[in-house]
């Protein structure tokens, strides 16, 4: 393509050892390839998934890596094949792709894109390569296809959603993951601007305000066209480093060594490269710090209530774990008109936060004496809750959530990831009583369709996002954000690239 974008050198927070402080260093961000966009990160937030993979010893083989997956930014450049986005568009990247064209994306029943499949491994979703290198020229892996802990990142177009430019960045980035349900370049909650476009990118332009998402949405595969799911077949979800389409990386360090990405995003970098299936354009009126919330956590919680559970007005809802995702479930339940919204957490301070979002009851397992949580919930709900959500990732709590559900119609949604390898044990006799248990990634959200809706609802003062932001730090203080989350003092900490 004419005026092809060149490599960019910028700052990134690189994870080089599990559990060790991130290193702020200069990296090189490669130009976007076909169906990818490069995004200038405006702000990113820290998701618990970033913390989890930062700690994990078994993923050390993928280091160095740039984390981060909840973010907001502007499109800086476009790769070939990108449609519907332009340089300058405001976007949010998402860890789950949404190509919009595959069978899964076209279906109404799911949200797993088959064009850019979900993966936890480094590398871009379409080719598995990376877009980051360090100062020595070594590859730096990405994270969830986003890697928002970098000034610039490259994201697959199936993981980018355009948002209204009126949406504040710090609110927009919340929609990238948690609220709508972070070495590779860690980070997946961010808000950014598109800096350049790879071949094939349509519908986006340089400068667009966007949010990257860890789950792709190509909009063309069967899954993206379906109304029933959200797993894009065109850009499948993967936890491996590298871009989703070719598995290569877009980052290198100062020595020229590759730096792996994270979830296809790697938002802990000034610039990142993301597959177009993982980029959503947002309204430029959306503040960046709000936009990045939509990249993961907030979207996961709200989406699970609306799209997976389909909570009705007047129903009873129980949430195990009142972190950002759990509180987003509270917000979603309030929005849907649930009559009883019950939170279960060992931190009494969560009740005060939850009440502002619609929590009606609070159960602290430490304060209920000889009774079990299940007994207390059944008392409050007159026999069992209509909807139960597990938002922590403990098999024992998943069982409790299921046992709290109402006979005949009870539905239990698992949003937490069991990280200890413990199997989930369910009494089959309880299943025969008409109860349902199911899991969900990204809350059933299809980024390109649902994130703009959430952004509009925030701008219309219908959806609460402000309450999720408890701290804000400068990029150079990113390790402080990790400390706050480890200590349980923050919900979402916004990390500003150039405040």
Residue pairs with C-beta under 8 A, 6 or more apart in sequence:
1 80
1 199
4 31
5 31
5 32
5 38
5 76
5 77
5 195
5 196
5 197
5 198
6 31
7 28
7 29
7 30
7 31
8 28
8 29
8 38
8 76
8 152
8 195
8 271
9 26
9 27
9 28
9 29
10 26
10 27
10 29
10 150
10 151
10 152
10 269
10 270
10 271
11 24
11 25
11 26
11 27
11 150
11 151
11 269
11 270
11 475
12 24
12 25
12 26
12 27
12 66
12 132
12 140
12 147
12 149
12 150
12 151
12 185
12 251
12 259
12 266
12 268
12 269
12 270
13 22
13 23
13 24
13 66
13 67
13 68
13 149
13 150
13 186
13 187
13 268
13 269
13 475
13 478
14 22
14 23
14 24
14 25
14 27
14 64
14 65
14 66
14 134
14 140
14 183
14 185
14 253
14 259
14 268
15 22
15 23
15 54
15 63
15 64
15 65
15 66
15 67
15 183
15 184
15 186
16 23
16 63
16 64
16 183
17 60
17 63
18 54
18 55
18 56
18 57
18 59
18 60
18 63
19 54
19 55
21 479
21 482
22 54
22 67
22 149
22 186
22 268
22 478
22 479
22 482
24 475
24 476
24 478
25 134
25 135
25 253
25 254
26 134
26 135
26 253
26 254
27 66
27 132
27 133
27 134
27 135
27 140
27 150
27 185
27 251
27 252
27 253
27 254
27 259
27 269
28 132
28 133
28 134
28 137
28 251
28 252
28 253
28 256
29 38
29 131
29 132
29 150
29 152
29 153
29 154
29 250
29 251
29 269
29 271
29 272
29 273
30 131
30 132
30 133
30 154
30 250
30 251
30 252
30 273
31 38
31 77
31 79
31 154
31 196
31 198
31 273
32 38
32 77
32 78
32 79
32 82
32 131
32 154
32 196
32 197
32 198
32 201
32 250
32 273
33 79
33 80
33 124
33 127
33 154
33 198
33 199
33 243
33 245
33 246
33 273
34 79
34 80
34 81
34 126
34 198
34 199
34 200
34 245
35 79
35 80
35 81
35 82
35 126
35 156
35 157
35 158
35 198
35 199
35 200
35 201
35 235
35 245
35 275
35 276
35 277
36 79
36 82
36 124
36 131
36 154
36 155
36 156
36 157
36 198
36 201
36 243
36 245
36 273
36 274
36 275
36 276
37 75
37 76
37 77
37 78
37 79
37 82
37 85
37 91
37 154
37 155
37 157
37 160
37 194
37 196
37 197
37 198
37 201
37 204
37 210
37 273
37 274
37 276
37 279
38 75
38 76
38 77
38 131
38 152
38 153
38 154
38 194
38 195
38 196
38 197
38 198
38 271
38 272
38 273
38 274
39 71
39 73
39 74
39 75
39 76
39 91
39 93
39 152
39 153
39 154
39 155
39 160
39 192
39 193
39 194
39 195
39 210
39 212
39 271
39 272
39 273
39 274
39 279
40 73
40 74
40 76
40 151
40 152
40 192
40 193
40 194
40 195
40 270
40 271
41 71
41 72
41 73
41 148
41 150
41 151
41 152
41 153
41 190
41 191
41 192
41 267
41 269
41 270
41 271
41 272
41 497
42 71
42 72
42 73
42 74
42 169
42 190
42 191
42 192
42 193
42 209
42 288
42 496
42 497
43 71
43 72
43 169
43 170
43 173
43 190
43 191
43 288
43 289
43 292
43 494
43 495
43 496
43 497
44 68
44 70
44 71
44 72
44 148
44 149
44 173
44 182
44 187
44 189
44 190
44 191
44 267
44 268
44 292
44 494
44 495
44 497
45 70
45 71
45 170
45 173
45 174
45 182
45 189
45 190
45 289
45 292
45 293
45 295
45 469
45 492
45 493
45 494
45 495
46 68
46 70
46 182
46 187
46 189
46 481
46 482
46 485
46 490
46 492
46 493
46 495
47 69
47 70
47 177
47 178
47 182
47 188
47 189
47 296
47 297
47 324
47 492
48 178
48 297
48 323
48 324
48 325
48 485
49 69
49 95
49 144
49 177
49 182
49 188
49 263
49 296
50 67
50 68
50 69
50 143
50 149
50 182
50 186
50 187
50 188
50 189
50 262
50 268
51 182
51 482
51 485
51 486
52 417
52 419
53 59
53 67
53 120
53 143
53 182
53 186
53 262
54 67
54 186
54 482
62 121
62 122
62 141
62 183
62 184
62 240
62 241
62 260
63 141
63 183
63 260
64 134
64 138
64 140
64 141
64 183
64 253
64 257
64 259
64 260
65 122
65 140
65 141
65 142
65 143
65 147
65 183
65 184
65 185
65 186
65 241
65 259
65 260
65 261
65 262
65 266
66 132
66 140
66 141
66 142
66 143
66 147
66 149
66 150
66 153
66 183
66 184
66 185
66 186
66 187
66 251
66 259
66 260
66 261
66 262
66 266
66 268
66 269
66 272
67 143
67 147
67 149
67 182
67 183
67 184
67 185
67 186
67 187
67 188
67 262
67 266
67 267
67 268
68 143
68 146
68 147
68 148
68 149
68 150
68 153
68 182
68 185
68 186
68 187
68 188
68 189
68 190
68 262
68 265
68 266
68 267
68 268
68 269
68 272
69 93
69 94
69 95
69 143
69 144
69 145
69 146
69 147
69 148
69 176
69 177
69 182
69 187
69 188
69 189
69 190
69 212
69 213
69 214
69 262
69 263
69 265
69 266
69 267
69 295
69 296
70 148
70 173
70 174
70 176
70 177
70 178
70 182
70 187
70 188
70 189
70 190
70 267
70 292
70 293
70 294
70 295
70 296
70 297
70 492
71 92
71 93
71 146
71 148
71 153
71 173
71 176
71 187
71 188
71 189
71 190
71 191
71 192
71 211
71 212
71 265
71 267
71 292
71 295
72 90
72 91
72 92
72 163
72 169
72 170
72 172
72 173
72 176
72 190
72 191
72 192
72 209
72 210
72 211
72 282
72 286
72 288
72 289
72 290
72 291
72 292
72 295
73 90
73 91
73 93
73 148
73 153
73 190
73 191
73 192
73 193
73 194
73 209
73 210
73 211
73 212
73 288
74 88
74 89
74 90
74 91
74 192
74 193
74 194
74 195
74 206
74 207
74 208
74 209
74 210
75 85
75 86
75 87
75 88
75 89
75 91
75 160
75 192
75 193
75 194
75 195
75 196
75 197
75 204
75 205
75 206
75 207
75 208
75 210
75 279
75 281
76 87
76 152
76 193
76 194
76 195
76 196
76 206
76 207
76 271
77 87
77 194
77 195
77 196
77 197
77 198
77 206
78 85
78 86
78 87
78 194
78 196
78 197
78 198
78 199
78 201
78 204
78 205
78 206
79 157
79 197
79 198
79 199
79 200
79 201
79 276
80 198
80 199
80 200
80 201
81 157
81 198
81 199
81 200
81 201
81 202
81 276
82 157
82 197
82 198
82 199
82 200
82 201
82 202
82 203
82 204
82 276
83 157
83 200
83 201
83 202
83 203
83 204
84 162
84 202
84 203
84 204
84 281
85 91
85 157
85 160
85 162
85 194
85 197
85 201
85 202
85 203
85 204
85 205
85 208
85 210
85 276
85 279
85 281
86 194
86 197
86 203
86 204
86 205
86 206
86 207
86 208
87 194
87 195
87 196
87 197
87 204
87 205
87 206
87 207
87 208
88 193
88 194
88 205
88 206
88 207
88 208
88 209
89 162
89 193
89 194
89 204
89 205
89 206
89 207
89 208
89 209
89 210
89 281
90 162
90 163
90 164
90 165
90 167
90 172
90 191
90 193
90 208
90 209
90 210
90 281
90 282
90 283
90 284
90 286
90 291
91 160
91 161
91 162
91 163
91 192
91 193
91 194
91 204
91 208
91 209
91 210
91 211
91 212
91 279
91 280
91 281
91 282
92 160
92 161
92 163
92 172
92 173
92 175
92 176
92 190
92 191
92 192
92 210
92 211
92 212
92 213
92 279
92 280
92 282
92 291
92 292
92 294
92 295
92 447
92 451
93 145
93 146
93 148
93 153
93 155
93 159
93 160
93 161
93 176
93 188
93 190
93 192
93 210
93 211
93 212
93 213
93 214
93 264
93 265
93 267
93 272
93 274
93 278
93 279
93 280
93 295
94 146
94 159
94 160
94 161
94 176
94 177
94 180
94 188
94 211
94 212
94 213
94 214
94 215
94 216
94 217
94 265
94 278
94 279
94 280
94 295
94 296
94 299
94 442
94 445
94 447
94 451
95 118
95 144
95 145
95 146
95 159
95 176
95 177
95 188
95 213
95 214
95 215
95 237
95 263
95 264
95 265
95 278
95 295
95 296
95 442
96 111
96 112
96 113
96 118
96 159
96 213
96 214
96 215
96 216
96 217
96 230
96 231
96 232
96 237
96 278
96 441
96 442
96 445
96 447
97 113
97 115
97 116
97 117
97 118
97 125
97 145
97 156
97 158
97 159
97 213
97 215
97 216
97 217
97 218
97 232
97 234
97 235
97 236
97 237
97 244
97 264
97 275
97 277
97 278
97 447
98 105
98 111
98 113
98 158
98 159
98 161
98 213
98 215
98 216
98 217
98 218
98 219
98 224
98 230
98 232
98 277
98 278
98 280
98 446
98 447
98 448
98 449
99 105
99 113
99 115
99 116
99 157
99 158
99 216
99 217
99 218
99 219
99 220
99 221
99 224
99 232
99 233
99 234
99 235
99 277
100 106
100 158
100 217
100 218
100 219
100 220
100 221
100 224
100 225
100 277
100 446
100 448
101 115
101 218
101 219
101 220
101 221
101 224
101 225
101 234
102 113
102 114
102 115
102 218
102 220
102 221
102 222
102 223
102 224
102 225
102 232
102 233
102 234
103 114
103 221
103 222
103 223
103 224
103 225
103 226
103 233
104 110
104 111
104 112
104 113
104 114
104 221
104 222
104 223
104 224
104 225
104 226
104 229
104 230
104 231
104 232
104 233
105 111
105 113
105 114
105 115
105 217
105 218
105 219
105 220
105 221
105 222
105 223
105 224
105 225
105 226
105 230
105 232
105 233
105 234
105 446
106 220
106 221
106 222
106 223
106 224
106 225
106 226
107 222
107 223
107 224
107 225
107 226
107 227
107 228
107 229
108 226
108 227
108 228
108 229
109 226
109 227
109 228
109 229
110 223
110 226
110 228
110 229
110 230
110 231
110 444
111 215
111 217
111 223
111 229
111 230
111 231
111 232
111 307
111 441
111 442
111 444
111 445
111 446
112 118
112 215
112 223
112 229
112 230
112 231
112 232
112 233
112 236
112 237
112 441
113 158
113 215
113 216
113 217
113 218
113 221
113 223
113 224
113 230
113 231
113 232
113 233
113 234
113 235
113 236
113 237
113 277
114 221
114 222
114 223
114 231
114 232
114 233
114 234
114 236
115 126
115 158
115 216
115 218
115 220
115 221
115 224
115 232
115 233
115 234
115 235
115 236
115 277
116 125
116 126
116 145
116 156
116 158
116 159
116 216
116 218
116 232
116 234
116 235
116 236
116 237
116 244
116 245
116 264
116 275
116 277
116 278
117 125
117 216
117 231
117 232
117 233
117 235
117 236
117 237
117 238
117 244
118 125
118 214
118 215
118 216
118 231
118 232
118 236
118 237
118 238
118 239
118 441
119 125
119 145
119 236
119 237
119 238
119 239
119 240
119 244
119 264
120 144
120 238
120 239
120 240
120 263
121 128
121 238
121 239
121 240
121 241
121 242
122 130
122 141
122 142
122 143
122 184
122 240
122 241
122 242
122 249
122 260
122 261
122 262
123 129
123 130
123 141
123 142
123 238
123 240
123 241
123 242
123 243
123 244
123 246
123 247
123 248
123 249
123 260
123 261
124 130
124 131
124 142
124 145
124 154
124 156
124 242
124 243
124 244
124 245
124 246
124 247
124 248
124 249
124 250
124 261
124 264
124 273
124 275
125 145
125 156
125 158
125 159
125 216
125 235
125 236
125 237
125 238
125 243
125 244
125 245
125 264
125 275
125 277
125 278
126 156
126 235
126 243
126 244
126 245
126 246
126 275
127 242
127 243
127 244
127 245
127 246
127 247
127 248
128 240
128 242
128 243
128 244
128 245
128 246
128 247
128 248
129 242
129 243
129 246
129 247
129 248
129 249
129 250
130 139
130 140
130 141
130 142
130 184
130 241
130 242
130 243
130 248
130 249
130 250
130 251
130 258
130 259
130 260
130 261
131 142
131 153
131 154
131 243
131 248
131 249
131 250
131 251
131 261
131 272
131 273
132 139
132 140
132 141
132 142
132 147
132 150
132 185
132 249
132 250
132 251
132 252
132 253
132 258
132 259
132 260
132 261
132 266
132 269
132 272
132 273
133 139
133 140
133 249
133 251
133 252
133 253
133 256
133 257
133 258
133 259
134 140
134 251
134 252
134 253
134 254
134 255
134 256
134 257
134 259
135 253
135 254
135 255
135 256
136 252
136 253
136 254
136 255
136 256
136 257
137 252
137 253
137 254
137 255
137 256
137 257
138 252
138 253
138 255
138 256
138 257
138 258
138 259
139 249
139 251
139 252
139 257
139 258
139 259
139 260
140 183
140 184
140 185
140 249
140 251
140 252
140 253
140 257
140 258
140 259
140 260
140 261
141 183
141 184
141 185
141 241
141 242
141 249
141 251
141 258
141 259
141 260
141 261
141 262
141 266
142 153
142 184
142 185
142 241
142 242
142 243
142 249
142 250
142 251
142 259
142 260
142 261
142 262
142 263
142 264
142 265
142 266
142 272
143 182
143 183
143 184
143 185
143 186
143 187
143 188
143 241
143 260
143 261
143 262
143 263
143 264
143 265
143 266
144 182
144 184
144 188
144 214
144 239
144 261
144 262
144 263
144 264
144 265
144 266
145 155
145 156
145 159
145 212
145 214
145 216
145 235
145 238
145 243
145 244
145 261
145 262
145 263
145 264
145 265
145 266
145 274
145 275
145 278
146 153
146 155
146 159
146 176
146 182
146 185
146 187
146 188
146 190
146 212
146 213
146 214
146 261
146 262
146 263
146 264
146 265
146 266
146 267
146 272
146 274
146 278
146 295
147 153
147 184
147 185
147 186
147 187
147 188
147 251
147 261
147 262
147 263
147 264
147 265
147 266
147 267
147 268
147 269
147 272
148 173
148 182
148 185
148 187
148 188
148 189
148 190
148 192
148 212
148 265
148 266
148 267
148 268
148 269
148 272
148 292
148 295
149 182
149 185
149 186
149 187
149 266
149 267
149 268
149 269
149 478
149 495
150 185
150 187
150 251
150 266
150 267
150 268
150 269
150 270
150 271
150 272
151 269
151 270
151 271
151 475
151 497
151 498
152 195
152 269
152 270
152 271
152 272
152 273
153 185
153 190
153 192
153 212
153 250
153 261
153 265
153 266
153 267
153 269
153 271
153 272
153 273
153 274
154 198
154 243
154 250
154 271
154 272
154 273
154 274
155 212
155 264
155 265
155 272
155 273
155 274
155 275
155 276
155 278
155 279
156 216
156 235
156 243
156 244
156 245
156 264
156 274
156 275
156 276
156 277
156 278
156 279
157 200
157 201
157 204
157 218
157 274
157 275
157 276
157 277
157 278
157 279
158 216
158 217
158 218
158 219
158 224
158 232
158 234
158 235
158 244
158 275
158 276
158 277
158 278
158 279
159 212
159 213
159 214
159 215
159 216
159 217
159 235
159 244
159 264
159 265
159 274
159 275
159 276
159 277
159 278
159 279
159 447
160 194
160 204
160 210
160 211
160 212
160 213
160 274
160 275
160 276
160 277
160 278
160 279
160 280
160 281
160 447
161 210
161 211
161 213
161 217
161 279
161 280
161 281
161 282
161 447
161 448
161 451
161 452
162 203
162 204
162 208
162 209
162 210
162 279
162 280
162 281
162 282
162 448
162 452
163 172
163 175
163 209
163 210
163 211
163 280
163 281
163 282
163 283
163 284
163 286
163 291
163 294
163 451
163 452
163 455
164 209
164 282
164 283
164 284
164 285
164 286
164 452
164 455
164 456
164 459
165 209
165 282
165 283
165 284
165 285
165 286
166 283
166 284
166 285
166 286
166 459
167 209
167 282
167 283
167 284
167 285
167 286
167 287
167 290
167 291
167 455
167 458
167 459
168 285
168 286
168 287
168 288
168 289
168 290
168 291
169 191
169 209
169 286
169 287
169 288
169 289
169 290
169 291
169 292
170 191
170 287
170 288
170 289
170 290
170 291
170 292
170 293
170 469
170 472
170 494
171 286
171 287
171 288
171 289
171 290
171 291
171 292
171 293
171 294
171 455
171 458
171 465
171 466
171 469
172 191
172 209
172 211
172 282
172 286
172 287
172 288
172 289
172 290
172 291
172 292
172 293
172 294
172 295
172 455
173 189
173 190
173 191
173 211
173 288
173 289
173 290
173 291
173 292
173 293
173 294
173 295
173 494
174 189
174 289
174 290
174 291
174 292
174 293
174 294
174 295
174 297
174 298
174 299
174 465
174 468
174 469
174 492
175 211
175 282
175 290
175 291
175 292
175 293
175 294
175 295
175 298
175 299
175 451
175 454
175 455
175 465
176 188
176 189
176 190
176 191
176 211
176 212
176 213
176 214
176 265
176 291
176 292
176 293
176 294
176 295
176 296
176 297
176 299
176 451
177 188
177 189
177 213
177 214
177 294
177 295
177 296
177 297
177 298
177 299
177 300
177 442
178 189
178 293
178 296
178 297
178 298
178 299
178 300
178 301
178 324
178 325
178 328
178 468
178 492
179 293
179 294
179 296
179 297
179 298
179 299
179 300
179 301
179 302
179 324
179 328
179 331
179 454
179 465
179 468
180 294
180 295
180 296
180 297
180 298
180 299
180 300
180 301
180 302
180 303
180 328
180 442
180 443
180 445
180 447
180 450
180 451
180 454
181 296
181 297
181 298
181 299
181 300
181 301
181 302
181 303
181 304
181 325
181 328
181 415
181 440
181 441
181 442
181 443
181 445
182 188
182 189
182 262
182 263
182 265
182 267
182 268
182 296
183 259
183 260
183 262
184 241
184 259
184 260
184 261
184 262
184 263
184 266
185 251
185 259
185 260
185 261
185 262
185 265
185 266
185 267
185 268
185 269
185 272
186 262
186 266
186 268
187 262
187 265
187 266
187 267
187 268
187 269
187 495
188 212
188 213
188 214
188 262
188 263
188 265
188 266
188 267
188 295
188 296
189 267
189 292
189 293
189 295
189 296
189 297
189 492
190 211
190 212
190 265
190 267
190 292
190 295
191 209
191 211
191 282
191 288
191 289
191 290
191 291
191 292
191 295
192 209
192 210
192 211
192 212
192 267
192 272
193 207
193 208
193 209
193 210
194 204
194 205
194 206
194 207
194 208
194 210
194 279
195 206
195 271
196 206
197 204
197 205
197 206
198 273
198 276
200 276
201 276
203 281
204 210
204 276
204 279
204 281
208 281
209 281
209 282
209 283
209 284
209 286
209 288
209 291
210 279
210 280
210 281
210 282
211 279
211 280
211 282
211 291
211 292
211 294
211 295
211 447
211 451
212 264
212 265
212 267
212 272
212 274
212 278
212 279
212 280
212 295
213 265
213 278
213 279
213 280
213 295
213 296
213 299
213 442
213 445
213 447
213 451
214 237
214 263
214 264
214 265
214 278
214 295
214 296
214 442
215 230
215 231
215 232
215 237
215 278
215 441
215 442
215 445
215 447
216 232
216 234
216 235
216 236
216 237
216 244
216 264
216 275
216 277
216 278
216 447
217 224
217 230
217 232
217 277
217 278
217 280
217 446
217 447
217 448
217 449
218 224
218 232
218 234
218 235
218 276
218 277
219 225
219 277
219 448
220 234
221 232
221 233
221 234
222 233
223 229
223 230
223 231
223 232
223 233
224 232
224 233
224 234
224 446
229 444
230 307
230 441
230 442
230 444
230 445
230 446
231 237
231 441
232 277
234 277
235 244
235 245
235 264
235 275
235 277
235 278
236 244
237 441
238 244
238 264
239 263
240 247
241 249
241 260
241 261
241 262
242 248
242 249
242 260
242 261
243 249
243 250
243 261
243 264
243 273
243 275
244 264
244 275
244 277
244 278
245 275
249 258
249 259
249 260
249 261
250 261
250 272
250 273
251 258
251 259
251 260
251 261
251 266
251 269
252 258
252 259
253 259
261 272
264 274
264 275
264 278
265 272
265 274
265 278
265 295
266 272
267 292
267 295
268 478
268 495
270 475
270 497
278 447
280 447
280 448
280 451
280 452
281 452
282 291
282 294
282 451
282 452
282 455
283 452
283 455
283 456
283 459
285 459
286 455
286 458
286 459
289 469
289 472
289 494
289 496
290 458
290 465
290 466
290 469
291 455
292 494
293 299
293 465
293 468
293 469
293 492
294 451
294 454
294 455
296 442
297 324
297 325
297 328
297 468
297 492
298 324
298 325
298 328
298 331
298 454
298 465
298 468
299 328
299 442
299 443
299 445
299 447
299 450
299 451
299 454
300 325
300 328
300 415
300 440
300 442
300 443
300 445
301 324
301 325
301 326
301 327
301 328
301 329
301 330
301 331
301 332
301 389
301 391
301 415
301 443
302 328
302 329
302 331
302 332
302 335
302 443
302 454
302 463
303 332
303 440
303 442
303 443
303 444
303 445
303 450
304 329
304 332
304 389
304 413
304 415
304 440
304 443
304 444
305 311
305 317
305 329
305 332
305 333
305 335
305 336
305 387
305 389
305 443
306 332
306 335
306 336
306 443
306 444
307 443
307 444
307 445
307 450
308 413
308 438
308 440
308 443
308 444
309 387
309 389
309 411
309 413
311 317
311 332
311 333
311 336
311 338
311 386
311 387
312 336
312 337
312 338
312 386
313 336
313 337
313 338
313 339
314 337
314 338
314 339
315 336
315 338
315 339
315 340
315 386
315 387
316 338
316 339
316 340
316 341
316 342
316 380
316 381
316 385
316 386
316 387
316 406
317 329
317 333
317 338
317 340
317 341
317 342
317 385
317 386
317 387
317 388
317 389
318 342
318 343
318 344
318 377
318 381
318 385
318 387
318 388
318 389
318 401
318 404
319 326
319 329
319 330
319 333
319 341
319 342
319 343
319 344
319 388
319 389
319 391
320 326
320 344
320 345
320 388
320 389
320 390
320 391
320 392
320 397
320 400
320 401
321 344
321 345
321 390
321 391
321 392
321 397
321 416
322 330
322 343
322 344
322 345
322 347
322 350
322 353
322 354
322 359
322 391
323 391
323 392
323 491
324 468
324 491
324 492
325 391
325 415
325 416
326 343
326 345
326 389
326 391
326 392
327 350
327 353
327 354
327 357
327 467
327 468
327 491
328 468
329 389
329 391
329 415
330 341
330 343
330 354
330 357
330 358
330 359
331 357
331 358
331 463
331 464
333 341
333 358
333 387
334 341
334 357
334 358
335 462
335 463
338 358
338 387
339 360
340 360
340 361
340 380
340 381
340 385
341 358
341 359
341 360
341 361
342 359
342 360
342 361
342 362
342 363
342 377
342 380
342 381
342 385
343 350
343 351
343 354
343 359
343 361
343 362
343 363
344 362
344 363
344 364
344 365
344 373
344 377
345 351
345 362
345 364
346 364
346 365
346 366
347 488
348 362
348 364
350 362
351 359
351 362
353 467
353 491
354 362
356 464
356 467
357 464
357 467
361 380
363 373
363 376
363 377
363 380
365 373
368 376
372 400
373 400
373 404
374 400
374 403
374 404
377 384
377 385
377 404
378 384
378 404
381 404
381 406
383 406
383 407
384 404
384 405
384 406
384 407
384 410
385 404
385 405
385 406
385 410
386 405
386 406
386 409
386 410
386 411
387 405
387 410
387 411
387 412
387 413
388 401
388 402
388 404
388 405
388 410
388 411
388 412
388 413
389 401
389 412
389 413
389 415
390 397
390 398
390 401
390 412
390 413
390 414
390 415
390 416
391 415
391 416
392 416
393 416
393 417
393 418
393 419
394 416
394 418
394 420
394 422
395 418
395 420
395 422
395 423
395 424
395 425
396 422
397 416
398 412
398 414
398 416
398 418
398 424
398 437
399 424
399 425
399 426
401 412
401 414
402 410
402 412
402 426
402 430
402 435
402 437
403 430
404 410
405 411
405 412
405 435
406 435
407 433
407 434
407 435
408 433
408 434
408 435
409 434
410 434
410 435
410 436
411 435
411 436
411 437
411 438
412 435
412 436
412 437
412 438
413 438
413 439
413 440
414 437
414 438
414 439
414 440
415 439
415 440
415 443
418 424
426 437
431 437
445 451
454 463
457 463
458 464
458 465
467 491
468 491
468 492
469 491
469 492
469 493
469 494
470 484
470 489
470 490
470 491
470 492
470 493
471 481
471 484
471 489
471 490
471 492
471 493
471 494
472 493
472 494
472 495
472 496
472 499
473 480
473 481
473 493
473 494
473 495
473 496
474 495
474 496
474 499
475 495
475 496
475 497
475 498
475 499
478 495
480 493
481 490
481 493
481 495
484 490
484 493
485 493
